[in-house]
Every structure is written in structure tokens, then in C-alpha cells.
Amino acid sequence: MTYGEAKARALKLMDELKPKSDLTGKLPGFFDAGQKEVALYCPIWRTQEYEADSPRVLPEDCLEPGAVLVDGHVVCSWPYGRSWELPENFTLRYQARPKTITESTSDSEPLEISEEAAQAVILYVAAKCQEMEHDQRFFQNFFAEYQGALANLSDRVAGVAYVIPAEIEI
């Protein structure tokens, strides 16, 4: 989903409301805050290749380093300053921060979060636009739907939840 499509859906949710103040100028900030919060529940995973002579620094968009892989197999977690050695050549799988949405962000810019996560962001934006209204019914409704969408996203299990060593009999 693109930023423009998400913005159009958020505005469509609110098209019959009569707010006292127009907050559409704040949409970029609301979308940016929403996608960054939702990305904590529904992570954006990326990889970074490291060669033997490359510096061992985390990527700029790294929110949380994850697994160190060699030939597609997990060998360890990121050492976090510990003294043990990393392999010479490896791939880091990490949780990334989404790109910042500003006023200059093009409507054709794709959102980096999943379709399900984008639906939650749209509800977040609709709620934020109604937050300061005297009549709180629309805010409460949109925010409750957003909280429900977050709960659904946080229940999703991605990847292996537990690793059982071979020596343990089941």
C-alpha cells in the first residue's frame, strides 16, 4: 500500500465527520508516528551482508539486531559489545525502522509495513484526527478499532518460536 492510498483511506473514514479544526496538515506526522508504533508489533525485517574486511557496524535503519547467519543458517545472535568473535563473512538479520514520513513524502511512496499493519495505521491516524474534538465518540471508536488491530498483529507468530535441542526427547 502506498502512502497516498493509506491517506485516502484515512480521509474516507472521516469524510462525514464535522471536526472543529482541520488536522489534515498533520497527517504526515500522524502517519509517521503510527507506522513506527505499529512496526514494533509487526516488524520490518531486513538483512545486511558483512564481508571479512567490512566494519562491524549496525545499519542506520536498525532498530534491533537479530540473528547472525552463515550460509543461511543461524549461528548466533548479535554480540552487543561482547568480546567474542563474529564469523568473517556473515549476514545479519535485523528489525528495521520504517522510513520517516514528512510533508514532502510522495503519495506514490510505498509504506514499508505489511497490508494488515497499514490498516492499523489508518485507524490510528483517524483516531488522532478526532482526539481533540469535544465529542469523543468517533475518537473512542477509531482508537478501539486501532487497539484491536494491534492485538491481532501482536498475536501473529513469525518464524520459529522455540528451538528444542536434539538431545531432548519429546
Number of C-alpha atoms within 10 A of each C-alpha: 16 16 20 16 16 22 19 13 16 22 18 12 14 16 9 8 11 10 14 10 10 10 13 12 9 14 20 19 15 23 26 17 17 20 27 21 17 24 24 16 16 23 24 17 17 16 18 13 12 16 12 11 8 10 8 10 7 14 14 8 13 19 18 14 20 19 17 23 19 15 9 9 11 15 14 14 14 17 14 7 6 7 7 7 7 15 15 11 14 20 19 22 21 23 20 22 22 20 13 13 20 14 10 7 13 12 14 11 13 13 21 19 21 14 13 14 22 23 19 24 29 25 25 28 30 26 24 20 24 26 17 14 15 10 11 12 12 17 21 14 15 24 21 15 16 22 15 13 20 22 13 15 19 14 10 10 9 8 6 6 6 6 6 8 7 7 6 6 6 5
